[in-house]
Amino acid sequence: MPSASTLTQRLRHLAPEAIAFGVIGAANTLLYMAITWAALPVGAVKASVIATVVTTTLAYFANRYWTYRHHTRTALRREYTLFFGFNLIGMVIQSGMVAIGKYGFGLTEEHDELAFMGVTLIGIVIATVFRFWAYRTFVFLKPPVDGHEAELADLDAVAGLAEITAEAELDATR
């Protein structure tokens, strides 16, 4: 079990990433809303798709070159595909929370607006924590420590799992 000083040190190291991730997320949420609003004349679904593709692409580059700039760089196609995939999973988490509210708890749009907003907020928080973890673990790999991580980066998504195992072994030896 890590000591309090080790935990404090990890949180200090994690805080700048979490803040940058949050700033990018907030900015992209506002941009998503603006693009959706501007593109509504072409249809709500098309507007949503356009806004999703644009903001996900911008979020990828912002996270790659700001939040995770010190992490190992792997192939653009690999990172972007994983990034987009994890964003889709986050969207399912958020929408799933709304579905649970509607179909599981019987909330209605006419009478339970505040409850829907609360459920949506819970979904956003869970999805955001998931995305932050997924990006750090699988998309933007940590910088090499002993030279072997570069070999792992070529293994695509498996690299993240191997990295977790290596980190656990390293923590166990400390």
HELIX and SHEET records of a PDB file:
HELIX    1   1 ALA A    4  ALA A   39  1                                  36    
HELIX    2   2 LEU A   40  VAL A   42  5                                   3    
HELIX    3   3 ALA A   44  ALA A   62  1                                  19    
HELIX    4   4 ASN A   63  THR A   67  3                                   5    
HELIX    5   5 LEU A   76  ALA A   99  1                                  24    
HELIX    6   6 ILE A  100  GLY A  104  3                                   5    
HELIX    7   7 GLU A  113  ALA A  134  1                                  22    
HELIX    8   8 TYR A  135  VAL A  139  3                                   5    
HELIX    9   9 GLU A  149  ALA A  153  1                                   5    
HELIX   10  10 ALA A  157  THR A  173  1                                  17    
END                                                                             
